[in-house]
Amino acid sequence: MSSTEKNKVKVAVIDMNNGAPNQGMRGIQEILLRYKEHCQENMGIDMSFEVFDLRQKGEIPSLAFDIYISSGGPGSPYDGEGQKWENDFFNLLDGIEAHNLKNDQKKHVFLICHSFQMACRKYNLGKVIRRRSTAFGIFPVFLTEEGEEDLIFNGLPNPFYTVDSRDWQVINPEDLAFSNSDATVLALEKERPHVDLERCVMSVRFTKEIVGTQFHPEADPVGMKMYLLRDDKKNAIVENHGAHKYNDMLLSLDNPNKIKLTQSIILPNFLNEAVNALQEA
């Protein structure tokens, strides 16, 4: 690899929103723009990124990229079964794994919410099921022992706070499929002793280079406030958690140690890990 090639890093962003209005893609791109500036100023690296609208337009990145970030999105993680766009997505993950087995210069992947659930289906990790009610709001996430050691969470307390938005979830982390794989559970939702439900899996490292979160590490106070002020979101939170919890969420947006901290750490840590590995290779 020439020094010119080494100083270029290409990122593919896969949009799983199927055309639905969202704040996630803005959050991902803002993080990438800040990180691009950091790379240029501190590392002399020219980082670029390209967006691929997979579910709506059938766009899928090639294996020419170094880093892949795949977004959350609406609907069921089973919506794509038998469809070309899902096959293309799974084939891309297969291609990345095959590349990583054969090459020193690895490709890195971060999967968010919908993409995370789809990957759990693909790798047969845990059980992907519909929740009894929608989870939406700012909630604590608890790191496992493995999660406390994982680089992407370096700099976060345990628990840390993040935006959780899901109608589906991954449970049964102790399934045989999980224990027989290379995957590691990095984080879980809070324990609810008064509720007879299993804890949802909030983060998994599928392989050394492929990691994902059920929650939204790209979420920021600006985007979250827009959601919380919507009548449908407010009513859902008040109905499920009470008015006090809703007001607490609004107040927490101004807390620099909650979602603002999470947004400033997880994806930048992932990008650091990926870029440093590329440079070393």
C-alpha positions in Angstrom: 0.0 0.0 0.0 1.4 3.4 -1.0 1.6 6.2 1.6 -1.0 8.1 -0.4 -3.5 5.2 -0.1 -2.6 4.8 3.6 -3.6 8.4 4.2 -7.1 7.9 2.8 -9.9 6.3 4.7 -13.3 5.6 3.0 -16.5 5.2 5.1 -19.8 3.8 3.8 -22.9 4.8 5.7 -25.9 2.5 5.0 -29.2 4.2 5.5 -31.8 1.7 6.7 -34.6 4.3 7.3 -36.6 3.4 4.2 -37.3 7.0 3.5 -38.9 7.6 7.0 -38.0 11.0 8.6 -35.4 10.5 11.2 -32.6 12.3 13.2 -30.2 9.3 13.1 -28.7 9.9 9.7 -28.0 13.6 10.6 -26.4 12.4 13.9 -24.1 9.9 12.1 -23.1 12.4 9.4 -22.3 15.1 12.0 -20.1 12.8 13.9 -18.3 11.8 10.7 -17.8 15.4 9.7 -16.3 16.2 13.1 -14.1 13.1 12.9 -13.0 13.9 9.4 -11.8 17.3 10.6 -10.0 15.6 13.5 -8.3 13.1 11.1 -7.1 15.9 8.8 -5.8 18.2 11.6 -4.2 15.6 13.9 -3.4 12.6 11.8 -2.9 13.9 8.2 -5.6 11.4 7.1 -8.1 12.3 4.4 -11.4 10.7 5.5 -14.4 10.6 3.2 -17.9 9.1 3.5 -20.7 8.1 1.1 -24.3 7.4 2.0 -26.2 4.4 0.5 -30.0 4.3 0.7 -30.5 0.5 1.0 -34.1 -0.2 1.8 -35.7 2.5 -0.3 -33.3 2.6 -3.3 -31.5 -0.7 -3.1 -28.1 1.0 -2.9 -25.3 -1.2 -1.4 -21.7 -0.3 -0.9 -18.9 -2.4 -2.5 -16.0 -3.9 -0.6 -13.9 -0.8 -1.6 -14.6 0.9 1.7 -12.6 0.7 4.9 -15.3 1.4 7.5 -19.1 0.7 7.4 -21.8 2.3 9.6 -25.3 0.9 9.2 -28.2 2.9 10.7 -31.3 2.2 12.6 -34.7 2.3 10.9 -38.4 1.7 11.3 -40.4 -1.6 11.2 -39.6 -5.2 11.9 -36.1 -6.6 11.5 -37.9 -9.4 9.5 -39.3 -7.0 6.9 -36.5 -7.8 4.5 -36.8 -11.6 4.5 -36.5 -12.9 1.0 -36.0 -9.5 -0.5 -33.0 -8.4 -2.5 -32.0 -5.6 -0.2 -31.6 -7.9 2.8 -29.7 -10.5 0.8 -27.4 -7.7 -0.4 -26.8 -6.5 3.2 -26.1 -10.0 4.5 -23.8 -10.8 1.5 -21.9 -7.6 2.3 -21.3 -8.8 5.9 -20.2 -12.1 4.5 -17.8 -10.4 2.1 -16.4 -8.2 4.9 -15.8 -11.3 7.1 -14.2 -13.2 4.2 -11.9 -10.2 3.4 -10.9 -9.9 7.1 -9.9 -13.6 7.2 -7.6 -13.2 4.3 -6.1 -9.7 4.8 -4.1 -7.9 7.4 -5.9 -4.7 6.6 -9.3 -5.3 8.2 -12.6 -3.7 7.4 -14.6 -2.4 10.4 -18.4 -2.3 10.9 -20.8 -0.6 13.3 -24.4 -1.7 13.3 -27.2 0.4 15.0 -30.6 -0.7 16.2 -32.4 -2.1 13.1 -29.1 -3.2 11.6 -28.1 -4.7 14.9 -31.3 -6.7 15.1 -30.8 -8.0 11.5 -27.3 -9.0 12.3 -28.5 -11.0 15.4 -30.9 -12.8 13.1 -28.2 -13.4 10.5 -25.7 -14.8 13.0 -28.5 -16.6 15.0 -27.5 -14.8 18.2 -30.2 -14.7 20.9 -33.8 -14.4 20.0 -35.2 -11.4 18.1 -38.8 -10.7 19.3 -41.4 -8.0 19.3 -41.6 -6.0 22.6 -44.9 -5.9 24.5 -44.7 -2.1 24.2 -42.5 0.4 22.4 -39.4 1.5 24.2 -38.6 5.1 23.6 -36.6 7.6 25.7 -33.4 8.1 27.5 -32.4 5.1 29.7 -29.4 3.6 31.5 -27.4 0.9 29.8 -25.3 -1.5 31.8 -21.9 -2.8 30.6 -21.0 -6.5 31.1 -17.4 -7.3 32.3 -16.5 -7.7 28.6 -18.1 -4.4 27.8 -16.1 -2.6 30.5 -13.0 -3.8 28.7 -14.1 -2.9 25.2 -12.5 0.1 23.6 -15.7 1.5 22.2 -17.0 2.2 25.7 -13.7 3.7 27.0 -14.5 6.9 28.9 -18.1 6.1 29.8 -19.4 5.3 33.3 -21.3 2.1 34.0 -24.2 2.5 33.6 -24.2 5.2 31.0 -27.3 6.9 29.4 -28.4 6.7 25.8 -31.4 7.0 23.5 -33.4 3.7 23.2 -36.1 3.5 20.5 -37.4 0.0 19.6 -40.4 -2.1 19.0 -38.2 -5.2 18.7 -35.4 -6.6 20.9 -32.8 -9.3 21.3 -33.1 -11.6 24.3 -31.7 -15.0 25.5 -28.0 -14.0 25.4 -27.2 -17.3 27.0 -28.6 -19.3 24.1 -26.4 -22.2 22.9 -25.9 -20.3 19.6 -24.4 -17.4 21.6 -22.1 -19.5 23.8 -20.8 -21.5 20.8 -19.9 -18.4 18.8 -17.2 -15.8 18.9 -19.8 -13.1 19.7 -19.6 -11.3 23.1 -22.4 -9.5 24.9 -21.1 -6.0 25.8 -24.2 -4.4 27.4 -27.6 -5.2 28.7 -30.7 -3.1 29.7 -31.4 -2.5 33.4 -32.6 -5.3 35.6 -36.3 -5.1 36.3 -36.9 -7.6 39.2 -40.6 -6.6 39.5 -41.2 -7.5 35.8 -41.1 -11.1 34.6 -39.2 -10.3 31.4 -35.7 -11.0 30.3 -33.1 -8.3 30.0 -32.7 -7.1 26.4 -29.2 -7.3 24.8 -28.0 -3.7 24.2 -24.6 -4.3 22.5 -22.7 -7.2 20.9 -19.3 -7.6 19.4 -20.0 -10.1 16.6 -16.4 -10.4 15.6 -13.2 -8.4 16.4 -14.1 -6.0 13.7 -17.9 -6.0 13.7 -19.8 -4.5 16.6 -23.3 -3.2 17.1 -25.7 -1.5 19.6 -29.4 -1.8 20.1 -29.5 1.8 21.2 -28.6 5.0 19.2 -25.1 6.2 20.0 -25.5 8.9 17.3 -28.4 10.6 19.1 -27.8 14.1 20.4 -29.9 16.5 22.6 -31.1 18.5 19.6 -32.6 15.6 17.8 -33.9 14.0 20.9 -35.7 17.2 22.0 -37.5 17.3 18.7 -38.8 13.7 19.3 -39.7 14.3 22.9 -41.8 17.3 22.1 -43.9 15.4 19.6 -47.4 14.5 21.0 -47.2 10.9 20.1 -43.8 10.4 21.7 -44.8 12.3 24.8 -48.0 10.4 25.2 -46.2 7.0 24.8 -43.6 7.9 27.5 -46.2 9.2 29.9 -48.4 6.2 29.4 -45.5 3.7 29.9 -43.3 5.5 32.4 -45.3 8.4 33.9 -45.1 12.2 33.6 -42.3 12.4 36.1 -40.1 10.2 33.9 -41.0 12.3 30.8 -40.0 15.5 32.5 -36.8 13.9 33.8 -35.9 13.0 30.2 -36.4 16.6 29.0 -34.2 17.9 31.9 -31.5 15.2 31.2 -31.0 16.7 27.7 -29.1 19.5 29.3 -26.9 17.1 31.4 -23.4 16.9 29.7 -22.9 13.5 31.4 -25.9 11.8 29.7 -26.6 11.4 26.0 -24.2 14.2 25.0 -21.4 12.3 26.6 -22.4 9.0 24.9 -22.7 10.6 21.5 -19.2 12.1 21.9 -17.6 8.8 22.9 -18.9 5.6 21.3 -18.8 6.2 17.5 -15.6 8.3 17.8 -14.0 5.4 19.8 -15.1 3.0 17.1 -13.6 5.2 14.4 -10.4 5.6 16.4 -10.1 1.8 16.7 -10.8 1.3 13.0 -8.5 4.1 11.8 -5.6 3.1 14.1 -5.9 -0.6 13.0 -5.8 0.5 9.3 -2.7 2.6 9.9 -0.9 -0.2 11.8 -1.7 -2.6 9.0 
